[in-house]
């Protein structure tokens, strides 16, 4: 009968459908009759193995025993002992192994390309790229509307197996959702549930991890959670800490953050996650990071540890806290700035010690000589030298400010063209349009844009306002609509979506906003220059607004606002002098 069906199908007879395997749904020669239909040779072996279930003679696990009372994995290990694939060299009970074995060529039933066959579905042979795409991105079936791997066709459209009269080989046995492409046998959500059960098996169900466990289990993207649990260093660190059975503290994480940059990044990511899910209490992270960096530097320079601690405690740390309190936003940029100041102070002290000088004996000549070697980075030591001079730790010394280059502005046409593109071009990412508009219109630093919260955009009636400092700024209608869309957009569809804390520009780290560096790269990728755009915006605003209005509106220091006003103002002195001379020449001569 199967031969007849194959012949009729080859002749193009309409209404003839080749039967598929009852178990796997693939169109293959059906060798064995089973209750309900027929199965292919491969499924026949699987069913035979499942009929003999018991303790494996090799591993002792209760599993199907297809051969010699041994489960399939153990039997393959036994056969592969002393064998290797002649192509790749990996251990394999077959030569070549399953990955290197040549596959037959056929026209793919999805893309139509002639390629090696990865799978045979009811709709036909499928190549590996199409197989991977279909498995990783199940779609709603037109017939039943359920999210499925569409392995068949019904009425000329792709459909799931059951809607086309075939079994679904990719359905999870627990919940019938599509099986995971990462692990075998289960869907992503069921696999996440199993891994979370193992991960938190040593802690009570209602303990401090309850909220985190529930959030991970109910994530809208279980595949992302599964990838994190399987592959992430931070997940492995969490597993090690939870396995101790002791409560996790910030001090525990601090101990793991001293083994290099990668370890620090892993630890800080996990710290943000645990804090966002209320496993750890919030702390002054800026102070903690500065003090931890100070400890590392003091350990390398013990002879200067006392002076460095005094500098950080009485000067650097209070100013960093004050700036964070007044300006808000993230702490990463301020922490890096503090790191640089501490590093340069330690470098300066060590260099003077190498010359046989104590800090009180350092002269201006020594300072100038040291600065001349690498002025681009060493001018940061000015902050430490000023503090040391004021406190009497050093004689009066002068470290000038690093000279700033004059900003290069955009021409007027380019400036307004970029702003119009940000306001109207829907092909640009929404965060690029919003950040670019704020940059081009208000001249804000990227470090001031990224920490903006969604609450900075407010609506009163039909008017929309943006608060950059203390004064709400009324926005033009197009910009108001754009920023309202940005503030009201759904949270990121990742497994840490509920940890974004309402940032206008949420970042990838739990509870943190987007970094200024990343935002700068995204703007540059769409040809929006940072510094020229900021300079042009500030000059344009300073031409129309006095410093007393410009400063509070944009959060500028009065001196900075006056600086931009002077830069934007036209110098009328030469004109007035020329005008006075002209009027003097026209004045009629006085009488006798």
C-alpha positions in Angstrom: 0.0 0.0 0.0 2.8 2.4 0.9 4.5 1.7 -2.5 1.2 2.4 -4.3 0.8 5.7 -2.4 4.4 6.7 -3.3 3.8 5.9 -7.0 0.6 7.9 -7.1 2.2 10.8 -5.4 5.1 10.7 -7.8 2.6 10.8 -10.7 1.0 13.9 -9.3 -2.4 12.4 -8.5 -4.4 14.9 -6.4 -5.9 13.9 -3.1 -3.2 11.4 -2.2 -1.5 12.0 1.1 1.5 10.0 2.3 0.9 8.7 5.8 3.2 9.9 8.5 4.7 8.0 11.5 2.2 7.9 14.4 4.9 8.8 16.9 7.3 11.3 15.3 5.1 12.7 12.5 7.7 12.3 9.9 6.9 10.9 6.4 9.1 7.8 6.3 8.5 4.1 5.5 6.3 2.7 8.2 7.7 -0.7 9.3 5.6 -1.7 12.3 1.9 -1.6 13.2 1.1 -0.4 16.7 -2.2 0.4 18.4 -3.6 3.4 16.5 -1.4 3.3 13.4 2.0 2.5 12.1 5.5 3.8 13.0 8.8 4.2 11.3 11.9 2.1 12.0 13.4 4.6 14.4 10.3 4.9 16.5 9.9 1.2 16.5 13.2 1.0 18.3 12.2 3.7 20.7 8.9 1.9 21.5 10.8 -1.3 22.0 13.2 0.4 24.4 10.4 1.9 26.3 8.8 -1.4 26.8 11.8 -2.5 28.9 12.1 0.0 31.7 14.2 -0.8 34.7 17.5 -0.1 36.5 20.4 0.4 34.1 23.2 -2.1 34.7 25.8 0.7 34.1 24.4 3.8 35.9 21.7 2.3 38.1 19.1 4.8 37.0 15.6 3.5 36.2 15.3 4.2 32.4 14.3 2.4 29.2 16.9 -0.3 28.4 17.0 -0.9 24.7 20.1 -3.2 24.7 21.7 -5.6 27.2 19.6 -4.2 30.1 21.5 -0.8 29.6 20.0 2.6 29.0 20.7 4.4 25.7 23.3 7.0 27.0 25.3 4.3 28.8 25.2 1.9 25.8 26.5 4.7 23.5 29.3 5.4 26.0 30.2 1.7 26.1 30.3 1.5 22.3 32.3 4.8 21.9 35.0 3.7 24.3 38.2 3.6 22.3 36.4 4.9 19.2 36.6 8.4 17.7 35.2 10.1 14.7 37.7 10.0 11.8 36.6 13.5 10.8 36.4 15.6 14.0 38.2 13.3 16.4 35.4 13.4 19.0 34.4 10.2 20.9 31.6 8.5 19.0 30.1 5.1 18.8 29.6 5.8 15.0 32.2 6.8 12.5 31.6 9.4 11.2 29.7 10.8 14.2 26.2 12.2 14.0 27.5 15.7 13.4 29.9 14.8 10.7 27.9 12.2 8.9 26.8 13.3 5.4 23.2 14.1 5.1 21.1 13.6 2.0 20.4 16.6 -0.2 16.8 17.6 -0.9 14.7 20.7 -1.6 13.7 22.3 1.7 9.9 22.4 2.2 10.1 25.9 3.7 12.8 27.9 1.8 13.0 25.8 -1.3 16.8 25.7 -1.3 18.5 22.4 -2.0 20.5 21.6 1.1 21.3 18.8 3.5 18.2 17.5 5.2 18.1 18.2 8.9 14.6 16.8 9.6 11.7 15.4 7.7 8.4 16.9 8.6 4.9 16.3 7.2 5.4 19.4 5.0 8.6 17.8 3.6 12.3 17.8 4.2 13.7 20.8 6.1 17.2 22.3 6.0 19.0 23.2 9.2 18.5 27.0 9.2 14.8 26.6 8.6 14.6 23.9 11.3 16.4 26.1 13.8 14.2 29.1 13.0 11.0 27.1 13.3 12.1 25.4 16.6 13.3 28.6 18.2 10.4 30.8 17.2 7.1 28.9 17.3 4.2 30.7 15.8 0.4 30.7 16.3 -1.2 28.0 14.2 -3.8 29.4 11.8 -6.1 26.4 12.6 -6.1 26.2 16.4 -4.5 29.5 17.2 -2.1 27.9 19.7 1.6 28.6 19.7 3.2 25.6 18.0 6.1 24.5 15.8 4.4 24.5 12.4 5.6 21.2 10.9 2.8 20.6 8.4 0.4 22.3 5.9 -3.3 22.5 5.9 -5.4 24.2 3.2 -2.3 25.6 1.7 -1.0 27.2 4.9 1.5 26.2 7.5 -0.1 24.5 10.4 0.8 22.5 13.5 0.8 18.7 13.3 -2.5 18.0 15.0 -4.4 20.4 12.8 -3.0 18.5 9.7 -3.8 15.1 11.2 -0.3 14.4 12.5 1.1 14.0 16.0 3.2 16.9 17.4 6.8 15.6 18.1 7.8 18.9 19.5 5.2 19.3 22.2 6.2 19.3 25.9 4.9 16.2 27.6 3.9 18.2 30.7 2.1 21.3 29.3 2.0 20.7 25.5 3.9 23.9 24.8 6.7 23.8 22.2 9.7 22.0 23.5 12.9 24.0 24.2 15.6 24.2 21.6 18.2 24.3 24.4 17.3 21.2 26.4 15.7 18.0 25.5 12.2 16.8 26.4 10.7 19.9 28.0 9.6 23.4 27.1 11.5 26.4 28.3 9.2 27.2 31.1 9.1 23.6 32.5 12.9 23.4 32.2 13.2 26.7 34.1 10.9 25.3 36.8 13.0 22.2 37.2 16.3 24.2 37.4 14.8 26.6 39.9 13.6 23.7 42.0 17.1 22.3 42.1 18.7 25.8 42.6 16.6 26.7 45.6 16.3 23.2 47.1 18.4 24.1 50.1 16.3 27.2 51.1 12.8 27.3 52.6 10.0 28.1 50.1 8.8 31.3 51.9 12.3 32.6 52.5 14.0 35.7 51.0 14.3 34.0 47.6 10.5 33.6 47.2 10.0 36.8 45.2 13.0 36.2 43.0 12.0 32.6 42.3 8.4 33.5 41.4 9.6 36.4 39.1 12.0 34.1 37.2 9.4 31.3 36.9 6.8 33.7 35.6 9.1 35.6 33.2 7.5 36.5 29.9 10.7 35.2 28.2 11.5 31.8 29.8 14.0 31.0 27.1 16.1 33.9 28.2 15.9 32.8 31.8 16.9 29.3 30.8 19.9 30.6 28.9 21.0 32.6 32.0 20.6 29.6 34.3 22.5 27.3 32.0 25.4 29.6 30.8 25.8 32.7 32.9 28.7 33.1 35.4 26.4 35.1 37.7 24.0 32.1 37.8 26.8 29.8 38.7 27.9 32.2 41.4 24.3 32.3 42.7 24.2 28.5 42.7 27.4 28.3 44.8 26.2 30.9 47.3 22.7 29.3 47.7 24.2 25.9 48.1 25.9 27.0 51.4 22.4 27.3 52.9 23.4 30.6 54.5 21.8 34.0 53.8 23.6 36.0 51.1 25.0 39.3 52.2 26.7 42.2 50.5 29.9 41.3 52.2 29.8 37.8 50.6 29.6 39.4 47.2 32.3 41.8 48.0 34.7 38.9 48.7 34.0 37.4 45.3 34.6 40.7 43.5 38.4 40.8 44.0 39.4 38.2 41.5 39.6 40.4 38.4 37.4 42.4 36.1 35.3 39.5 34.9 34.6 38.4 38.5 33.6 42.0 39.4 31.2 42.3 36.5 29.6 39.0 37.4 29.3 39.9 41.1 27.9 43.3 40.4 25.3 41.9 38.0 24.2 39.4 40.6 24.2 42.1 43.3 21.9 44.2 41.2 19.6 41.3 40.5 19.4 40.3 44.2 18.8 43.9 45.3 16.1 44.4 42.6 14.3 41.2 43.8 14.6 42.3 47.4 16.9 39.4 48.4 19.5 41.9 49.5 18.7 45.3 51.1 19.7 48.4 49.2 22.9 50.1 50.2 24.9 53.2 49.3 26.5 51.5 46.3 28.6 54.6 45.3 30.3 54.8 48.8 30.7 51.0 48.9 32.5 50.9 45.5 34.7 53.8 46.3 35.7 52.4 49.6 36.4 48.9 48.1 38.6 50.5 45.4 40.4 52.4 48.1 41.2 49.2 49.9 42.7 47.7 46.7 44.8 50.8 46.1 45.9 51.0 49.7 47.0 47.3 49.7 49.3 48.1 46.7 50.6 51.3 48.4 50.6 50.6 52.1 53.1 53.5 52.8 50.5 56.0 51.5 47.4 54.3 52.8 46.7 56.7 55.7 46.9 59.8 53.5 44.8 58.3 50.8 42.1 57.3 53.3 42.0 60.8 54.7 41.7 62.2 51.2 38.9 59.9 50.3 37.0 60.2 53.6 37.2 64.0 53.9 37.1 65.2 50.3 36.3 62.7 47.6 33.5 60.7 49.2 31.5 63.7 50.6 31.5 65.4 47.2 30.5 62.3 45.4 27.6 61.8 47.8 26.5 65.4 47.5 26.5 65.3 43.7 24.5 62.0 43.7 22.0 63.6 46.1 21.6 66.8 44.1 21.7 65.4 40.6 20.4 61.8 41.1 20.9 59.2 38.5 23.3 56.3 38.4 26.5 55.9 40.3 28.8 54.2 37.7 30.2 57.4 36.2 30.9 59.0 39.5 32.5 55.8 40.8 34.8 55.7 37.8 35.7 59.4 38.3 36.6 58.7 41.9 38.7 55.6 40.9 40.7 57.8 38.5 41.4 60.4 41.2 42.5 57.8 43.8 44.7 56.0 41.2 46.4 59.3 40.2 46.9 60.3 43.8 48.6 57.0 44.6 50.7 57.2 41.4 51.8 60.8 42.3 52.8 59.9 45.9 54.7 56.8 44.7 56.6 58.8 42.1 57.6 61.4 44.7 58.7 58.6 47.1 60.8 57.0 44.4 62.6 60.4 44.1 63.3 60.4 47.8 60.7 63.1 48.6 58.0 63.3 51.1 54.8 65.2 50.2 55.8 68.2 52.3 59.1 68.4 50.4 57.6 68.3 46.9 58.3 71.6 44.9 56.4 73.0 42.0 59.2 71.9 39.7 58.7 68.3 40.7 55.0 68.6 40.0 55.5 70.1 36.6 58.1 67.5 35.7 55.7 64.7 36.7 52.8 66.2 34.8 54.8 66.6 31.6 55.3 62.9 31.2 51.6 62.1 30.6 49.5 65.2 30.9 46.4 63.7 29.4 45.7 61.6 32.5 47.9 63.0 35.2 46.1 66.4 35.4 43.4 64.5 37.4 45.7 64.7 40.4 44.8 68.4 40.7 41.9 67.4 43.1 44.3 65.6 45.4 47.0 68.3 45.3 44.4 71.1 46.1 43.1 69.1 49.1 46.6 68.3 50.4 47.6 72.0 50.1 44.6 73.2 51.9 45.0 70.7 54.7 48.7 71.5 55.2 50.0 68.2 53.9 51.9 69.9 51.2 53.4 73.3 50.4 51.4 75.6 48.0 51.4 73.8 44.7 49.6 74.5 41.5 48.2 71.9 39.1 46.4 73.8 36.3 43.1 72.6 34.8 43.5 70.4 31.7 42.8 72.8 28.9 39.5 72.1 27.1 39.2 72.3 23.4 36.8 74.8 22.0 33.6 72.9 21.0 33.0 72.2 17.4 29.4 73.1 16.5 27.2 71.9 13.8 26.0 74.2 11.1 22.4 75.4 11.5 21.0 73.3 8.6 22.6 70.1 9.8 21.4 70.7 13.4 17.8 71.2 12.4 17.9 68.4 9.9 19.1 66.0 12.6 16.4 67.2 15.1 13.7 66.8 12.4 14.9 63.3 11.7 14.7 62.4 15.4 11.2 63.8 15.7 9.8 62.2 12.5 11.8 59.2 11.4 10.0 56.1 12.8 12.7 53.8 11.5 15.1 55.0 14.2 14.9 53.2 17.6 12.7 55.0 20.0 15.4 55.6 22.6 17.7 57.0 19.9 15.0 59.4 18.8 14.2 60.5 22.4 17.8 60.9 23.5 18.8 62.6 20.3 16.0 65.1 20.6 17.0 66.0 24.1 20.6 66.3 23.1 19.9 68.4 20.0 17.3 70.7 21.7 18.6 71.1 25.2 22.3 70.3 25.0 22.4 67.9 27.9 25.4 65.7 28.7 24.7 62.0 28.0 25.5 61.4 31.6 22.5 63.6 32.5 20.2 62.1 29.8 20.6 58.4 30.7 19.5 58.8 34.4 16.2 60.5 33.6 13.3 58.7 35.0 10.0 58.2 33.3 8.5 60.6 35.8 10.6 63.4 34.3 8.0 63.5 31.5 4.7 64.8 32.8 1.5 65.8 31.1 -1.0 68.5 32.2 -4.0 68.6 30.0 -2.7 68.8 26.4 0.7 70.1 27.4 3.8 67.9 28.1 6.7 68.9 30.2 10.2 67.6 30.7 12.1 68.3 34.0 15.8 68.3 33.6 16.7 70.0 36.9 14.0 71.8 38.9 12.0 73.7 36.3 9.5 71.8 34.1 10.1 72.7 30.5 7.1 72.9 28.2 7.7 70.8 25.1 6.6 71.3 21.5 3.9 68.9 20.5 6.0 66.5 18.4 8.7 66.2 21.1 6.0 65.9 23.8 4.4 63.0 22.0 7.7 61.3 21.3 8.9 61.5 25.0 5.4 60.4 26.2 5.7 57.3 24.0 9.2 56.7 25.4 8.0 57.0 29.0 4.9 54.9 28.5 6.4 52.1 26.5 6.2 48.6 27.9 9.1 47.4 29.9 11.8 45.4 28.1 10.7 41.9 27.4 13.5 40.2 29.1 13.6 38.1 32.3 14.6 41.1 34.4 11.8 43.3 33.0 10.4 44.2 36.5 13.8 45.5 37.7 14.1 48.6 35.4 12.8 50.9 38.2 11.1 53.3 35.8 14.1 54.6 33.9 13.4 56.5 30.7 16.4 54.6 29.2 16.6 51.3 31.0 19.8 49.4 30.7 20.8 45.7 30.6 21.9 45.5 34.2 19.1 44.8 36.7 17.9 48.1 38.3 20.3 50.3 36.3 19.7 52.8 33.5 21.5 52.7 30.2 25.1 53.8 30.4 26.2 57.0 28.7 28.8 55.1 26.7 26.3 52.7 25.2 23.9 55.6 24.4 26.8 57.5 22.8 27.5 54.5 20.5 23.9 54.2 19.5 23.7 57.9 18.6 26.9 57.7 16.7 25.7 54.7 14.8 22.8 56.9 13.5 25.2 59.8 12.7 24.2 62.0 15.7 27.5 63.5 17.0 27.5 64.1 20.8 29.7 67.1 21.5 28.9 69.1 18.3 25.2 68.6 18.9 25.4 69.7 22.5 27.5 72.8 21.7 25.1 73.9 19.0 22.1 73.4 21.2 23.6 75.4 24.1 24.7 78.3 21.8 21.3 78.4 20.3 19.5 78.6 23.7 22.0 81.0 25.1 21.3 83.5 22.3 17.7 83.8 23.4 17.8 83.1 27.2 19.7 85.0 29.9 21.9 82.9 32.3 19.5 83.3 35.1 16.9 81.4 33.1 19.1 79.1 31.2 20.9 77.7 34.3 17.9 76.5 36.4 16.1 75.2 33.3 19.0 73.0 32.1 20.6 72.3 35.5 23.7 74.4 34.6 25.9 76.1 37.1 25.6 79.9 37.0 29.2 80.2 35.8 28.6 77.7 33.1 25.4 79.4 31.9 27.2 82.7 31.8 30.1 81.1 29.8 27.7 79.9 27.1 26.0 83.3 27.1 29.3 85.0 26.4 30.1 82.4 23.7 26.8 83.0 22.0 26.8 86.8 22.3 27.9 88.9 19.4 30.8 91.3 20.2 29.4 94.8 19.3 32.5 96.7 20.5 34.2 97.1 17.2 30.9 98.1 15.5 30.2 100.7 18.1 33.6 102.2 17.8 33.3 102.3 14.0 29.9 103.8 14.3 31.1 106.5 16.6 33.9 107.4 14.2 31.4 107.5 11.3 29.1 109.9 13.2 32.1 112.0 14.2 33.1 112.4 10.5 29.6 113.3 9.5 29.2 115.9 12.3 29.3 119.4 10.8 32.3 121.5 11.8 31.6 123.8 14.7 31.4 127.5 14.0 34.0 130.1 14.8 
